[in-house]
Amino acid sequence: MLGDADVARIGLGTNRLRSTPENVTFLKEAVAAGVGVVDTAHSYTGGESEETIGAALSPVPDGCVVATKGGFARGEGRPEVLRTQIEDSLRRLRTDSIALYYLHRVDPETPLEESLGAIEEFRNAGKIRHVGLSEVGIEQIERARRVVPIAAVQNRYNLADREHEEVVDYCAGEGIVFVPYYPLHGADGPALAGIAERHGATPAQIALAWLLARSPAMLPIPGTLSLEHVKENLVALDIELGDDEFEALS
Ligand SMILES: NC(=O)c1ccc[n+]([C@@H]2O[C@H](COP(=O)([O-])OP(=O)(O)OC[C@H]3O[C@@H](n4cnc5c(N)ncnc54)[C@H](OP(=O)(O)O)[C@@H]3O)[C@@H](O)[C@H]2O)c1
């Protein structure tokens, strides 16, 4: 469950998405193929990612959630900046309610509580339904939860980057979705290739299957502009790794 939505545990990252008619079609087909979350941000491709999603997915079909983020750069966690960015996102996404809104980074110049206070105003007005955090530790998540319920945490995590093991487990224990970004980084190496061959799968699919097996809280958002890759990534939902395979990759 992501907030109040029951969605597939593989999403789509869109940080390279440009505003073209082909990409509008691509998004519609990706959602029809079954991606559970389309992940974007105010900062992606100068706003084109959000605009293209708005053009393709308004209204957002059932079974899919569109998540966006704001407050990426230093100083952008100030409440007045965040309010402007949220209004931009609502307009670009052509919606009156964003399903999941992440604070993209904790701003070193603004107390976390102040940034979240601005997001909470929009949640109280029904313009944001659920709130997430990106690149945070457990202490920051706990501080944030004193201001607003946290539905998702998006941190860098993959086979090669395991800094956030404790955050993964914390999220699973607290019913928070953990969204690993750069999920395919490190999807190479001989162990992976051998296991992939045994399953008749690609290394990318095995890397995603490993993430899904790592924790029930996990919801990876591989980035791609290829419908073929979207479909391949969704197959990972059906790949079951043996305990020995999981351990060998861990
Ligand atoms: N919260 C944050 O601060 C943060 C930071 C970075 C990224 N993100 C989010 O996380 C998403 C994912 O990260 P990412 O896109 O940087 O890295 P990624 O998903 O680990 O890797 C993307 C790369 O993998 C390729 N790819 C995707 N599916 C594939 C498949 N089935 N087989 C082979 N190659 C495949 C893509 O190329 P093709 O286009 O050719 O498929 C692309 O080169 C982003 O799109 C963004 O939404 C968030």
The ligand as an SDF file (V2000), in Angstrom:
LIG
                    3D

 48 52  0  0  0  0  0  0  0  0999 V2000
   15.1850   11.1640   -4.8280 N   0  0  0  0  0  0  0  0  0  0  0  0
   16.2720   11.4760   -5.4860 C   0  0  0  0  0  0  0  0  0  0  0  0
   17.0670   12.2950   -5.0470 O   0  0  0  0  0  0  0  0  0  0  0  0
   16.5490   10.8170   -6.8030 C   0  0  0  0  0  0  0  0  0  0  0  0
   17.8290   10.8810   -7.3760 C   0  0  0  0  0  0  0  0  0  0  0  0
   18.0180   10.2250   -8.5910 C   0  0  0  0  0  0  0  0  0  0  0  0
   16.9710    9.5580   -9.2040 C   0  0  0  0  0  0  0  0  0  0  0  0
   15.7250    9.5480   -8.6250 N   0  0  0  0  0  0  0  0  0  0  0  0
   14.5720    8.8390   -9.2300 C   0  0  0  0  0  0  0  0  0  0  0  0
   14.9190    7.4810   -9.3540 O   0  0  0  0  0  0  0  0  0  0  0  0
   14.6640    7.0500  -10.7020 C   0  0  0  0  0  0  0  0  0  0  0  0
   15.6020    5.9420  -11.0270 C   0  0  0  0  0  0  0  0  0  0  0  0
   16.9500    6.3630  -10.9850 O   0  0  0  0  0  0  0  0  0  0  0  0
   17.8300    6.4720  -12.2970 P   0  0  0  0  0  0  0  0  0  0  0  0
   16.9250    6.5120  -13.4820 O   0  0  0  0  0  0  0  0  0  0  0  0
   18.7860    7.5810  -12.1330 O   0  0  0  0  0  0  0  0  0  0  0  0
   18.6700    5.1310  -12.2400 O   0  0  0  0  0  0  0  0  0  0  0  0
   18.2940    3.5930  -12.5370 P   0  0  0  0  0  0  0  0  0  0  0  0
   16.8240    3.4050  -12.5700 O   0  0  0  0  0  0  0  0  0  0  0  0
   19.0850    2.7530  -11.6080 O   0  0  0  0  0  0  0  0  0  0  0  0
   18.9160    3.3430  -13.9600 O   0  0  0  0  0  0  0  0  0  0  0  0
   18.4290    3.9460  -15.1150 C   0  0  0  0  0  0  0  0  0  0  0  0
   19.1980    3.3380  -16.2910 C   0  0  0  0  0  0  0  0  0  0  0  0
   18.8460    1.9580  -16.4110 O   0  0  0  0  0  0  0  0  0  0  0  0
   18.4110    1.6960  -17.7390 C   0  0  0  0  0  0  0  0  0  0  0  0
   17.3480    0.6900  -17.6720 N   0  0  0  0  0  0  0  0  0  0  0  0
   16.1010    0.7910  -17.1580 C   0  0  0  0  0  0  0  0  0  0  0  0
   15.4240   -0.3730  -17.2600 N   0  0  0  0  0  0  0  0  0  0  0  0
   16.2880   -1.2520  -17.8430 C   0  0  0  0  0  0  0  0  0  0  0  0
   16.1920   -2.5990  -18.2300 C   0  0  0  0  0  0  0  0  0  0  0  0
   15.0670   -3.3210  -18.0310 N   0  0  0  0  0  0  0  0  0  0  0  0
   17.2680   -3.1850  -18.8120 N   0  0  0  0  0  0  0  0  0  0  0  0
   18.4050   -2.4910  -19.0130 C   0  0  0  0  0  0  0  0  0  0  0  0
   18.5560   -1.2040  -18.6900 N   0  0  0  0  0  0  0  0  0  0  0  0
   17.5070   -0.5780  -18.0970 C   0  0  0  0  0  0  0  0  0  0  0  0
   17.9720    3.0160  -18.3050 C   0  0  0  0  0  0  0  0  0  0  0  0
   18.1610    3.1170  -19.6810 O   0  0  0  0  0  0  0  0  0  0  0  0
   16.9420    3.0800  -20.7920 P   0  0  0  0  0  0  0  0  0  0  0  0
   16.3000    4.4160  -20.8090 O   0  0  0  0  0  0  0  0  0  0  0  0
   17.6530    2.7390  -22.0520 O   0  0  0  0  0  0  0  0  0  0  0  0
   16.0110    1.9910  -20.3470 O   0  0  0  0  0  0  0  0  0  0  0  0
   18.9090    4.0090  -17.5920 C   0  0  0  0  0  0  0  0  0  0  0  0
   20.1310    4.1270  -18.2860 O   0  0  0  0  0  0  0  0  0  0  0  0
   14.8410    8.3390  -11.5080 C   0  0  0  0  0  0  0  0  0  0  0  0
   14.2520    8.2280  -12.7790 O   0  0  0  0  0  0  0  0  0  0  0  0
   14.1780    9.3320  -10.6080 C   0  0  0  0  0  0  0  0  0  0  0  0
   12.7720    9.2830  -10.7820 O   0  0  0  0  0  0  0  0  0  0  0  0
   15.5230   10.1520   -7.4360 C   0  0  0  0  0  0  0  0  0  0  0  0
  1  2  1  0
  2  3  2  0
  2  4  1  0
  4  5  1  0
  4 48  2  0
  5  6  2  0
  6  7  1  0
  7  8  2  0
  8  9  1  0
  8 48  1  0
  9 10  1  0
  9 46  1  0
 10 11  1  0
 11 12  1  0
 11 44  1  0
 12 13  1  0
 13 14  1  0
 14 15  2  0
 14 16  1  0
 14 17  1  0
 17 18  1  0
 18 19  2  0
 18 20  1  0
 18 21  1  0
 21 22  1  0
 22 23  1  0
 23 24  1  0
 23 42  1  0
 24 25  1  0
 25 26  1  0
 25 36  1  0
 26 27  1  0
 26 35  1  0
 27 28  2  0
 28 29  1  0
 29 30  1  0
 29 35  2  0
 30 31  1  0
 30 32  2  0
 32 33  1  0
 33 34  2  0
 34 35  1  0
 36 37  1  0
 36 42  1  0
 37 38  1  0
 38 39  2  0
 38 40  1  0
 38 41  1  0
 42 43  1  0
 44 45  1  0
 44 46  1  0
 46 47  1  0
M  CHG  2   8   1  16  -1
M  END
$$$$
